[in-house]
């Protein structure tokens, strides 16, 4: 299975969702990207359709926005 | 692993998220509940903390609200 990508920004909502997603999907199946620390990947996340974090981009390119931690605009600062 | 419960109400956003979640988590690991057809389970969903559908309640009781299809109030009609 191709990997999903979990984008987050270190917020409490993000960290909680990260634990749940890794538990459910399996750690080897998820790449975790911290957009606060890795701002170079914000453009990639936007291109994938991510509007807010935490969000999971599935292997087939769908974006699942999970709960609501912060908008991508907030992450850009 | 205990099952997660995926609550939805048949909306397009719900159906799309359902396919993604079942693909990611594995069908045997998810119970799918259609609250529009099974209104008797709305109270259970509310008690679990579900505010909108689609939502996934994890085995440890966390609620992941995924994207936004409809509020639980709308589902009650």
Backbone of each chain as nested JSON, in Angstrom:
{
  "chains": [
    {"id": "A", "residues": [
      {"number": 1, "name": "UNK", "atoms": {"N": [0.851, -1.201, 0.0], "CA": [0.0, 0.0, 0.0], "C": [0.878, 1.239, 0.0]}},
      {"number": 2, "name": "UNK", "atoms": {"N": [0.522, 2.202, -0.813], "CA": [1.23, 3.474, -0.79], "C": [0.972, 4.18, 0.532]}},
      {"number": 3, "name": "UNK", "atoms": {"N": [1.884, 5.059, 0.888], "CA": [1.733, 5.759, 2.161], "C": [0.732, 6.898, 2.079]}},
      {"number": 4, "name": "UNK", "atoms": {"N": [0.038, 7.136, 3.189], "CA": [-0.705, 8.37, 3.363], "C": [0.247, 9.394, 3.962]}},
      {"number": 5, "name": "UNK", "atoms": {"N": [-0.109, 10.661, 3.834], "CA": [0.704, 11.71, 4.46], "C": [-0.154, 12.459, 5.46]}},
      {"number": 6, "name": "UNK", "atoms": {"N": [0.311, 12.512, 6.694], "CA": [-0.402, 13.229, 7.745], "C": [0.305, 14.563, 7.979]}},
      {"number": 7, "name": "UNK", "atoms": {"N": [-0.376, 15.652, 7.65], "CA": [0.187, 16.991, 7.855], "C": [-0.325, 17.553, 9.172]}},
      {"number": 8, "name": "UNK", "atoms": {"N": [0.562, 18.091, 9.955], "CA": [0.123, 18.717, 11.202], "C": [1.035, 19.89, 11.527]}},
      {"number": 9, "name": "UNK", "atoms": {"N": [0.745, 20.552, 12.64], "CA": [1.557, 21.718, 12.995], "C": [1.844, 21.752, 14.493]}},
      {"number": 10, "name": "UNK", "atoms": {"N": [1.819, 20.586, 15.11], "CA": [2.222, 20.51, 16.514], "C": [1.18, 20.962, 17.518]}},
      {"number": 11, "name": "UNK", "atoms": {"N": [0.004, 21.375, 17.034], "CA": [-1.04, 21.817, 17.963], "C": [-1.591, 20.612, 18.72]}},
      {"number": 12, "name": "UNK", "atoms": {"N": [-2.199, 20.853, 19.897], "CA": [-2.719, 19.732, 20.688], "C": [-3.708, 18.864, 19.913]}},
      {"number": 13, "name": "UNK", "atoms": {"N": [-4.593, 19.5, 19.131], "CA": [-5.547, 18.735, 18.325], "C": [-4.802, 17.839, 17.334]}},
      {"number": 14, "name": "UNK", "atoms": {"N": [-3.703, 18.418, 16.774], "CA": [-2.912, 17.663, 15.801], "C": [-2.274, 16.433, 16.429]}},
      {"number": 15, "name": "UNK", "atoms": {"N": [-1.68, 16.616, 17.597], "CA": [-0.938, 15.533, 18.242], "C": [-1.89, 14.404, 18.621]}},
      {"number": 16, "name": "UNK", "atoms": {"N": [-3.045, 14.773, 19.136], "CA": [-4.041, 13.77, 19.49], "C": [-4.492, 12.996, 18.257]}},
      {"number": 17, "name": "UNK", "atoms": {"N": [-4.783, 13.714, 17.178], "CA": [-5.227, 13.052, 15.952], "C": [-4.11, 12.188, 15.368]}},
      {"number": 18, "name": "UNK", "atoms": {"N": [-2.872, 12.659, 15.503], "CA": [-1.736, 11.896, 14.979], "C": [-1.66, 10.525, 15.646]}},
      {"number": 19, "name": "UNK", "atoms": {"N": [-1.801, 10.516, 16.98], "CA": [-1.759, 9.237, 17.695], "C": [-2.859, 8.306, 17.204]}},
      {"number": 20, "name": "UNK", "atoms": {"N": [-4.063, 8.862, 17.037], "CA": [-5.189, 8.037, 16.605], "C": [-4.957, 7.473, 15.207]}},
      {"number": 21, "name": "UNK", "atoms": {"N": [-4.505, 8.347, 14.304], "CA": [-4.325, 7.923, 12.915], "C": [-3.224, 6.865, 12.805]}},
      {"number": 22, "name": "UNK", "atoms": {"N": [-2.133, 7.081, 13.515], "CA": [-1.035, 6.105, 13.453], "C": [-1.487, 4.769, 14.031]}},
      {"number": 23, "name": "UNK", "atoms": {"N": [-2.282, 4.843, 15.09], "CA": [-2.793, 3.617, 15.697], "C": [-3.719, 2.886, 14.725]}},
      {"number": 24, "name": "UNK", "atoms": {"N": [-4.559, 3.645, 14.031], "CA": [-5.572, 3.036, 13.155], "C": [-4.978, 2.542, 11.838]}},
      {"number": 25, "name": "UNK", "atoms": {"N": [-4.123, 3.361, 11.254], "CA": [-3.647, 3.069, 9.899], "C": [-2.349, 2.264, 9.935]}},
      {"number": 26, "name": "UNK", "atoms": {"N": [-1.618, 2.385, 11.041], "CA": [-0.342, 1.681, 11.15], "C": [0.812, 2.602, 10.814]}},
      {"number": 27, "name": "UNK", "atoms": {"N": [1.778, 2.682, 11.708], "CA": [2.867, 3.644, 11.547], "C": [3.593, 3.522, 10.191]}},
      {"number": 28, "name": "UNK", "atoms": {"N": [3.841, 2.288, 9.699], "CA": [4.585, 2.207, 8.437], "C": [3.801, 2.772, 7.25]}},
      {"number": 29, "name": "UNK", "atoms": {"N": [2.506, 2.986, 7.428], "CA": [1.667, 3.428, 6.315], "C": [1.444, 4.93, 6.276]}},
      {"number": 30, "name": "UNK", "atoms": {"N": [2.03, 5.646, 7.218], "CA": [1.803, 7.087, 7.297], "C": [3.123, 7.84, 7.386]}},
      {"number": 31, "name": "UNK", "atoms": {"N": [3.285, 8.827, 6.527], "CA": [4.397, 9.756, 6.671], "C": [3.868, 10.969, 7.429]}},
      {"number": 32, "name": "UNK", "atoms": {"N": [4.542, 11.355, 8.496], "CA": [4.084, 12.488, 9.3], "C": [4.929, 13.707, 8.952]}},
      {"number": 33, "name": "UNK", "atoms": {"N": [4.252, 14.805, 8.587], "CA": [4.955, 16.036, 8.211], "C": [4.514, 17.159, 9.139]}},
      {"number": 34, "name": "UNK", "atoms": {"N": [5.46, 17.757, 9.835], "CA": [5.186, 18.879, 10.738], "C": [5.421, 20.163, 9.946]}},
      {"number": 35, "name": "UNK", "atoms": {"N": [4.317, 20.799, 9.519], "CA": [4.454, 21.973, 8.643], "C": [5.045, 23.177, 9.361]}},
      {"number": 36, "name": "UNK", "atoms": {"N": [4.916, 23.211, 10.678], "CA": [5.521, 24.31, 11.436], "C": [7.041, 24.25, 11.365]}},
      {"number": 37, "name": "UNK", "atoms": {"N": [7.578, 23.021, 11.384], "CA": [9.037, 22.843, 11.361], "C": [9.566, 22.694, 9.946]}},
      {"number": 38, "name": "UNK", "atoms": {"N": [8.683, 22.348, 9.037], "CA": [9.115, 22.038, 7.67], "C": [8.274, 22.863, 6.693]}},
      {"number": 39, "name": "UNK", "atoms": {"N": [8.475, 24.195, 6.776], "CA": [7.629, 25.109, 6.014], "C": [7.794, 24.919, 4.514]}},
      {"number": 40, "name": "UNK", "atoms": {"N": [8.899, 24.32, 4.114], "CA": [9.126, 24.049, 2.703], "C": [8.092, 23.124, 2.097]}},
      {"number": 41, "name": "UNK", "atoms": {"N": [7.36, 22.418, 2.938], "CA": [6.369, 21.479, 2.414], "C": [4.955, 22.038, 2.433]}},
      {"number": 42, "name": "UNK", "atoms": {"N": [4.792, 23.305, 2.853], "CA": [3.45, 23.898, 2.886], "C": [2.863, 23.971, 1.476]}},
      {"number": 43, "name": "UNK", "atoms": {"N": [3.702, 24.332, 0.499], "CA": [3.207, 24.455, -0.873], "C": [2.683, 23.113, -1.383]}},
      {"number": 44, "name": "UNK", "atoms": {"N": [3.417, 22.058, -1.056], "CA": [3.0, 20.704, -1.446], "C": [1.655, 20.337, -0.808]}},
      {"number": 45, "name": "UNK", "atoms": {"N": [1.502, 20.704, 0.465], "CA": [0.247, 20.408, 1.169], "C": [-0.913, 21.171, 0.529]}},
      {"number": 46, "name": "UNK", "atoms": {"N": [-0.667, 22.45, 0.229], "CA": [-1.708, 23.27, -0.408], "C": [-2.113, 22.676, -1.749]}},
      {"number": 47, "name": "UNK", "atoms": {"N": [-1.114, 22.239, -2.496], "CA": [-1.371, 21.676, -3.813], "C": [-2.215, 20.408, -3.698]}},
      {"number": 48, "name": "UNK", "atoms": {"N": [-2.016, 19.666, -2.618], "CA": [-2.787, 18.436, -2.404], "C": [-4.224, 18.737, -1.979]}},
      {"number": 49, "name": "UNK", "atoms": {"N": [-4.476, 20.021, -1.615], "CA": [-5.835, 20.392, -1.221], "C": [-6.027, 20.561, 0.269]}},
      {"number": 50, "name": "UNK", "atoms": {"N": [-4.933, 20.569, 1.017], "CA": [-5.031, 20.735, 2.466], "C": [-5.388, 22.182, 2.798]}},
      {"number": 51, "name": "UNK", "atoms": {"N": [-6.46, 22.37, 3.574], "CA": [-6.913, 23.709, 3.961], "C": [-6.598, 24.002, 5.423]}},
      {"number": 52, "name": "UNK", "atoms": {"N": [-6.563, 22.949, 6.221], "CA": [-6.309, 23.107, 7.653], "C": [-5.607, 21.856, 8.152]}},
      {"number": 53, "name": "UNK", "atoms": {"N": [-5.0, 21.982, 9.305], "CA": [-4.348, 20.822, 9.923], "C": [-5.069, 20.481, 11.217]}},
      {"number": 54, "name": "UNK", "atoms": {"N": [-5.031, 19.253, 11.672], "CA": [-4.427, 18.1, 11.006], "C": [-5.224, 17.634, 9.802]}},
      {"number": 55, "name": "UNK", "atoms": {"N": [-4.515, 17.098, 8.819], "CA": [-5.158, 16.549, 7.633], "C": [-4.384, 15.335, 7.152]}},
      {"number": 56, "name": "UNK", "atoms": {"N": [-5.121, 14.397, 6.606], "CA": [-4.502, 13.188, 6.076], "C": [-4.772, 13.135, 4.578]}},
      {"number": 57, "name": "UNK", "atoms": {"N": [-3.693, 13.046, 3.79], "CA": [-3.854, 12.871, 2.35], "C": [-3.682, 11.38, 2.065]}},
      {"number": 58, "name": "UNK", "atoms": {"N": [-4.726, 10.781, 1.515], "CA": [-4.709, 9.332, 1.295], "C": [-3.885, 8.994, 0.056]}},
      {"number": 59, "name": "UNK", "atoms": {"N": [-3.513, 7.715, -0.094], "CA": [-2.702, 7.321, -1.259], "C": [-3.39, 7.659, -2.589]}},
      {"number": 60, "name": "UNK", "atoms": {"N": [-4.725, 7.707, -2.615], "CA": [-5.404, 8.047, -3.871], "C": [-5.666, 9.548, -4.007]}},
      {"number": 61, "name": "UNK", "atoms": {"N": [-5.084, 10.343, -3.1], "CA": [-5.099, 11.786, -3.274], "C": [-6.258, 12.512, -2.621]}},
      {"number": 62, "name": "UNK", "atoms": {"N": [-7.119, 11.791, -1.905], "CA": [-8.186, 12.487, -1.175], "C": [-7.636, 13.132, 0.085]}},
      {"number": 63, "name": "UNK", "atoms": {"N": [-8.237, 14.246, 0.469], "CA": [-7.804, 14.933, 1.678], "C": [-8.868, 14.752, 2.756]}},
      {"number": 64, "name": "UNK", "atoms": {"N": [-8.467, 14.204, 3.874], "CA": [-9.368, 14.098, 5.021], "C": [-8.939, 15.136, 6.045]}},
      {"number": 65, "name": "UNK", "atoms": {"N": [-9.751, 16.192, 6.196], "CA": [-9.477, 17.173, 7.243], "C": [-10.06, 16.625, 8.535]}},
      {"number": 66, "name": "UNK", "atoms": {"N": [-9.219, 16.451, 9.52], "CA": [-9.639, 15.776, 10.749], "C": [-9.741, 16.809, 11.862]}},
      {"number": 67, "name": "UNK", "atoms": {"N": [-10.94, 16.898, 12.457], "CA": [-11.17, 17.907, 13.483], "C": [-10.634, 19.245, 12.957]}},
      {"number": 68, "name": "UNK", "atoms": {"N": [-10.23, 20.122, 13.813], "CA": [-9.677, 21.383, 13.306], "C": [-8.661, 21.903, 14.304]}},
      {"number": 69, "name": "UNK", "atoms": {"N": [-7.428, 22.01, 13.857], "CA": [-6.379, 22.537, 14.721], "C": [-6.047, 23.96, 14.341]}},
      {"number": 70, "name": "UNK", "atoms": {"N": [-5.72, 24.163, 13.07], "CA": [-5.328, 25.485, 12.592], "C": [-5.486, 25.516, 11.084]}},
      {"number": 71, "name": "UNK", "atoms": {"N": [-5.764, 26.685, 10.554], "CA": [-5.819, 26.819, 9.101], "C": [-4.4, 26.864, 8.56]}},
      {"number": 72, "name": "UNK", "atoms": {"N": [-4.266, 26.571, 7.29], "CA": [-2.937, 26.6, 6.692], "C": [-2.374, 28.024, 6.711]}},
      {"number": 73, "name": "UNK", "atoms": {"N": [-3.252, 29.006, 6.63], "CA": [-2.822, 30.408, 6.708], "C": [-2.14, 30.689, 8.052]}},
      {"number": 74, "name": "UNK", "atoms": {"N": [-2.701, 30.111, 9.13], "CA": [-2.103, 30.302, 10.452], "C": [-0.718, 29.648, 10.526]}},
      {"number": 75, "name": "UNK", "atoms": {"N": [-0.593, 28.509, 9.862], "CA": [0.685, 27.798, 9.905], "C": [1.763, 28.592, 9.196]}},
      {"number": 76, "name": "UNK", "atoms": {"N": [1.358, 29.291, 8.132], "CA": [2.328, 30.122, 7.407], "C": [2.808, 31.285, 8.27]}},
      {"number": 77, "name": "UNK", "atoms": {"N": [1.956, 31.719, 9.177], "CA": [2.352, 32.739, 10.162], "C": [2.456, 34.131, 9.591]}}
    ]},
    {"id": "B", "residues": [
      {"number": 1, "name": "UNK", "atoms": {"N": [-7.607, -6.041, 17.59], "CA": [-7.937, -4.608, 17.738], "C": [-9.445, -4.425, 17.814]}},
      {"number": 2, "name": "UNK", "atoms": {"N": [-9.866, -3.624, 18.76], "CA": [-11.287, -3.292, 18.838], "C": [-11.702, -2.494, 17.611]}},
      {"number": 3, "name": "UNK", "atoms": {"N": [-12.981, -2.553, 17.292], "CA": [-13.461, -1.844, 16.109], "C": [-13.628, -0.346, 16.354]}},
      {"number": 4, "name": "UNK", "atoms": {"N": [-13.404, 0.421, 15.321], "CA": [-13.819, 1.814, 15.31], "C": [-15.245, 1.854, 14.774]}},
      {"number": 5, "name": "UNK", "atoms": {"N": [-15.924, 2.943, 15.034], "CA": [-17.274, 3.111, 14.486], "C": [-17.291, 4.347, 13.6]}},
      {"number": 6, "name": "UNK", "atoms": {"N": [-17.713, 4.172, 12.367], "CA": [-17.802, 5.284, 11.423], "C": [-19.27, 5.676, 11.291]}},
      {"number": 7, "name": "UNK", "atoms": {"N": [-19.607, 6.866, 11.77], "CA": [-20.976, 7.364, 11.676], "C": [-21.108, 8.248, 10.447]}},
      {"number": 8, "name": "UNK", "atoms": {"N": [-22.16, 8.041, 9.676], "CA": [-22.376, 8.901, 8.525], "C": [-23.873, 9.036, 8.281]}},
      {"number": 9, "name": "UNK", "atoms": {"N": [-24.214, 9.819, 7.257], "CA": [-25.63, 10.033, 6.993], "C": [-25.914, 10.004, 5.496]}},
      {"number": 10, "name": "UNK", "atoms": {"N": [-25.066, 9.299, 4.766], "CA": [-25.346, 9.09, 3.343], "C": [-25.017, 10.257, 2.429]}},
      {"number": 11, "name": "UNK", "atoms": {"N": [-24.51, 11.349, 3.0], "CA": [-24.186, 12.509, 2.168], "C": [-22.952, 12.193, 1.319]}},
      {"number": 12, "name": "UNK", "atoms": {"N": [-22.781, 12.93, 0.217], "CA": [-21.629, 12.653, -0.661], "C": [-20.295, 12.723, 0.067]}},
      {"number": 13, "name": "UNK", "atoms": {"N": [-20.138, 13.732, 0.94], "CA": [-18.891, 13.849, 1.702], "C": [-18.692, 12.603, 2.566]}},
      {"number": 14, "name": "UNK", "atoms": {"N": [-19.821, 12.114, 3.135], "CA": [-19.751, 10.923, 3.993], "C": [-19.302, 9.694, 3.218]}},
      {"number": 15, "name": "UNK", "atoms": {"N": [-19.886, 9.492, 2.048], "CA": [-19.618, 8.286, 1.263], "C": [-18.164, 8.273, 0.816]}},
      {"number": 16, "name": "UNK", "atoms": {"N": [-17.682, 9.427, 0.39], "CA": [-16.291, 9.532, -0.024], "C": [-15.356, 9.218, 1.146]}},
      {"number": 17, "name": "UNK", "atoms": {"N": [-15.638, 9.804, 2.301], "CA": [-14.795, 9.571, 3.483], "C": [-14.879, 8.112, 3.919]}},
      {"number": 18, "name": "UNK", "atoms": {"N": [-16.072, 7.522, 3.778], "CA": [-16.24, 6.126, 4.176], "C": [-15.307, 5.22, 3.364]}},
      {"number": 19, "name": "UNK", "atoms": {"N": [-15.269, 5.463, 2.042], "CA": [-14.392, 4.639, 1.208], "C": [-12.942, 4.785, 1.652]}},
      {"number": 20, "name": "UNK", "atoms": {"N": [-12.541, 6.033, 1.918], "CA": [-11.152, 6.26, 2.316], "C": [-10.829, 5.575, 3.636]}},
      {"number": 21, "name": "UNK", "atoms": {"N": [-11.735, 5.735, 4.597], "CA": [-11.471, 5.173, 5.93], "C": [-11.424, 3.649, 5.878]}},
      {"number": 22, "name": "UNK", "atoms": {"N": [-12.357, 3.053, 5.156], "CA": [-12.374, 1.591, 5.073], "C": [-11.108, 1.09, 4.375]}},
      {"number": 23, "name": "UNK", "atoms": {"N": [-10.684, 1.834, 3.372], "CA": [-9.463, 1.461, 2.669], "C": [-8.248, 1.556, 3.594]}},
      {"number": 24, "name": "UNK", "atoms": {"N": [-8.219, 2.613, 4.399], "CA": [-7.049, 2.863, 5.245], "C": [-7.012, 1.967, 6.475]}},
      {"number": 25, "name": "UNK", "atoms": {"N": [-8.166, 1.818, 7.116], "CA": [-8.208, 1.13, 8.405], "C": [-8.484, -0.36, 8.211]}},
      {"number": 26, "name": "UNK", "atoms": {"N": [-9.122, -0.701, 7.102], "CA": [-9.473, -2.103, 6.862], "C": [-10.904, -2.378, 7.246]}},
      {"number": 27, "name": "UNK", "atoms": {"N": [-11.662, -2.951, 6.313], "CA": [-13.086, -3.136, 6.542], "C": [-13.42, -3.904, 7.835]}},
      {"number": 28, "name": "UNK", "atoms": {"N": [-12.664, -4.948, 8.189], "CA": [-13.035, -5.689, 9.41], "C": [-12.889, -4.865, 10.682]}},
      {"number": 29, "name": "UNK", "atoms": {"N": [-12.166, -3.736, 10.567], "CA": [-11.884, -2.938, 11.76], "C": [-12.835, -1.774, 11.957]}},
      {"number": 30, "name": "UNK", "atoms": {"N": [-13.82, -1.643, 11.07], "CA": [-14.725, -0.498, 11.152], "C": [-16.172, -0.963, 11.078]}},
      {"number": 31, "name": "UNK", "atoms": {"N": [-16.959, -0.501, 12.03], "CA": [-18.405, -0.689, 11.929], "C": [-18.98, 0.588, 11.321]}},
      {"number": 32, "name": "UNK", "atoms": {"N": [-19.773, 0.449, 10.266], "CA": [-20.341, 1.623, 9.613], "C": [-21.8, 1.78, 10.032]}},
      {"number": 33, "name": "UNK", "atoms": {"N": [-22.128, 2.969, 10.544], "CA": [-23.494, 3.24, 11.009], "C": [-24.07, 4.414, 10.219]}},
      {"number": 34, "name": "UNK", "atoms": {"N": [-25.172, 4.173, 9.54], "CA": [-25.862, 5.219, 8.77], "C": [-26.947, 5.82, 9.677]}},
      {"number": 35, "name": "UNK", "atoms": {"N": [-26.65, 7.015, 10.205], "CA": [-27.556, 7.597, 11.193], "C": [-28.886, 8.041, 10.584]}},
      {"number": 36, "name": "UNK", "atoms": {"N": [-28.882, 8.294, 9.275], "CA": [-30.14, 8.656, 8.643], "C": [-31.113, 7.484, 8.625]}},
      {"number": 37, "name": "UNK", "atoms": {"N": [-30.57, 6.285, 8.448], "CA": [-31.417, 5.087, 8.388], "C": [-31.588, 4.452, 9.747]}},
      {"number": 38, "name": "UNK", "atoms": {"N": [-30.68, 4.767, 10.656], "CA": [-30.682, 4.109, 11.963], "C": [-30.697, 5.181, 13.052]}},
      {"number": 39, "name": "UNK", "atoms": {"N": [-31.811, 5.924, 13.073], "CA": [-31.89, 7.081, 13.981], "C": [-31.799, 6.675, 15.453]}},
      {"number": 40, "name": "UNK", "atoms": {"N": [-32.076, 5.425, 15.714], "CA": [-31.971, 4.93, 17.094], "C": [-30.56, 5.011, 17.648]}},
      {"number": 41, "name": "UNK", "atoms": {"N": [-29.586, 5.175, 16.759], "CA": [-28.204, 5.221, 17.253], "C": [-27.658, 6.643, 17.349]}},
      {"number": 42, "name": "UNK", "atoms": {"N": [-28.512, 7.64, 17.062], "CA": [-28.058, 9.036, 17.16], "C": [-27.644, 9.375, 18.597]}},
      {"number": 43, "name": "UNK", "atoms": {"N": [-28.429, 8.902, 19.557], "CA": [-28.125, 9.204, 20.965], "C": [-26.763, 8.642, 21.352]}},
      {"number": 44, "name": "UNK", "atoms": {"N": [-26.494, 7.437, 20.898], "CA": [-25.198, 6.791, 21.169], "C": [-24.052, 7.611, 20.563]}},
      {"number": 45, "name": "UNK", "atoms": {"N": [-24.278, 8.111, 19.326], "CA": [-23.241, 8.908, 18.669], "C": [-23.005, 10.21, 19.436]}},
      {"number": 46, "name": "UNK", "atoms": {"N": [-24.1, 10.845, 19.839], "CA": [-23.974, 12.09, 20.609], "C": [-23.195, 11.864, 21.901]}},
      {"number": 47, "name": "UNK", "atoms": {"N": [-23.521, 10.752, 22.563], "CA": [-22.862, 10.431, 23.83], "C": [-21.363, 10.224, 23.612]}},
      {"number": 48, "name": "UNK", "atoms": {"N": [-21.013, 9.688, 22.454], "CA": [-19.593, 9.46, 22.146], "C": [-18.878, 10.77, 21.831]}},
      {"number": 49, "name": "UNK", "atoms": {"N": [-19.664, 11.853, 21.603], "CA": [-19.044, 13.149, 21.323], "C": [-19.117, 13.558, 19.864]}},
      {"number": 50, "name": "UNK", "atoms": {"N": [-19.885, 12.831, 19.076], "CA": [-20.001, 13.157, 17.659], "C": [-20.845, 14.426, 17.494]}},
      {"number": 51, "name": "UNK", "atoms": {"N": [-20.299, 15.407, 16.792], "CA": [-20.99, 16.685, 16.566], "C": [-21.482, 16.796, 15.138]}},
      {"number": 52, "name": "UNK", "atoms": {"N": [-20.773, 16.146, 14.22], "CA": [-21.121, 16.207, 12.802], "C": [-20.704, 14.897, 12.152]}},
      {"number": 53, "name": "UNK", "atoms": {"N": [-21.264, 14.663, 10.97], "CA": [-20.867, 13.481, 10.213], "C": [-20.19, 13.923, 8.924]}},
      {"number": 54, "name": "UNK", "atoms": {"N": [-19.326, 13.125, 8.349], "CA": [-18.855, 11.839, 8.857], "C": [-17.908, 11.975, 10.06]}},
      {"number": 55, "name": "UNK", "atoms": {"N": [-17.952, 10.991, 10.946], "CA": [-17.061, 10.98, 12.103], "C": [-16.661, 9.546, 12.406]}},
      {"number": 56, "name": "UNK", "atoms": {"N": [-15.456, 9.418, 12.894], "CA": [-14.945, 8.105, 13.267], "C": [-14.66, 8.112, 14.768]}},
      {"number": 57, "name": "UNK", "atoms": {"N": [-15.287, 7.185, 15.494], "CA": [-14.977, 7.04, 16.913], "C": [-13.988, 5.888, 17.038]}},
      {"number": 58, "name": "UNK", "atoms": {"N": [-12.812, 6.201, 17.578], "CA": [-11.738, 5.205, 17.653], "C": [-11.996, 4.248, 18.818]}},
      {"number": 59, "name": "UNK", "atoms": {"N": [-11.286, 3.102, 18.807], "CA": [-11.489, 2.134, 19.895], "C": [-11.217, 2.718, 21.275]}},
      {"number": 60, "name": "UNK", "atoms": {"N": [-10.352, 3.726, 21.366], "CA": [-10.097, 4.328, 22.674], "C": [-11.015, 5.516, 22.967]}},
      {"number": 61, "name": "UNK", "atoms": {"N": [-12.024, 5.694, 22.138], "CA": [-13.074, 6.665, 22.461], "C": [-12.877, 8.062, 21.914]}},
      {"number": 62, "name": "UNK", "atoms": {"N": [-11.798, 8.293, 21.173], "CA": [-11.62, 9.62, 20.57], "C": [-12.526, 9.771, 19.358]}},
      {"number": 63, "name": "UNK", "atoms": {"N": [-12.969, 10.993, 19.13], "CA": [-13.813, 11.269, 17.972], "C": [-13.006, 12.04, 16.938]}},
      {"number": 64, "name": "UNK", "atoms": {"N": [-12.928, 11.494, 15.744], "CA": [-12.295, 12.214, 14.638], "C": [-13.395, 12.687, 13.704]}},
      {"number": 65, "name": "UNK", "atoms": {"N": [-13.63, 14.004, 13.694], "CA": [-14.583, 14.563, 12.74], "C": [-13.849, 14.761, 11.432]}},
      {"number": 66, "name": "UNK", "atoms": {"N": [-14.326, 14.134, 10.39], "CA": [-13.6, 14.115, 9.121], "C": [-14.334, 14.988, 8.115]}},
      {"number": 67, "name": "UNK", "atoms": {"N": [-13.627, 15.997, 7.606], "CA": [-14.264, 16.95, 6.702], "C": [-15.583, 17.387, 7.325]}},
      {"number": 68, "name": "UNK", "atoms": {"N": [-16.566, 17.731, 6.565], "CA": [-17.841, 18.118, 7.165], "C": [-18.954, 17.824, 6.182]}},
      {"number": 69, "name": "UNK", "atoms": {"N": [-19.832, 16.936, 6.585], "CA": [-20.974, 16.612, 5.733], "C": [-22.232, 17.276, 6.247]}},
      {"number": 70, "name": "UNK", "atoms": {"N": [-22.544, 17.038, 7.505], "CA": [-23.759, 17.579, 8.101], "C": [-23.617, 17.57, 9.614]}},
      {"number": 71, "name": "UNK", "atoms": {"N": [-24.271, 18.516, 10.268], "CA": [-24.267, 18.494, 11.727], "C": [-25.22, 17.412, 12.202]}},
      {"number": 72, "name": "UNK", "atoms": {"N": [-25.035, 16.988, 13.429], "CA": [-25.917, 15.956, 13.966], "C": [-27.352, 16.489, 14.063]}},
      {"number": 73, "name": "UNK", "atoms": {"N": [-27.476, 17.791, 14.28], "CA": [-28.814, 18.402, 14.331], "C": [-29.535, 18.224, 12.986]}},
      {"number": 74, "name": "UNK", "atoms": {"N": [-28.793, 18.373, 11.886], "CA": [-29.392, 18.185, 10.563], "C": [-29.834, 16.736, 10.36]}},
      {"number": 75, "name": "UNK", "atoms": {"N": [-29.052, 15.814, 10.89], "CA": [-29.374, 14.403, 10.718], "C": [-30.67, 14.065, 11.446]}},
      {"number": 76, "name": "UNK", "atoms": {"N": [-30.87, 14.73, 12.594], "CA": [-32.105, 14.487, 13.36], "C": [-33.316, 14.984, 12.587]}},
      {"number": 77, "name": "UNK", "atoms": {"N": [-33.091, 16.021, 11.784], "CA": [-34.139, 16.507, 10.885], "C": [-35.237, 17.292, 11.584]}}
    ]}
  ]
}
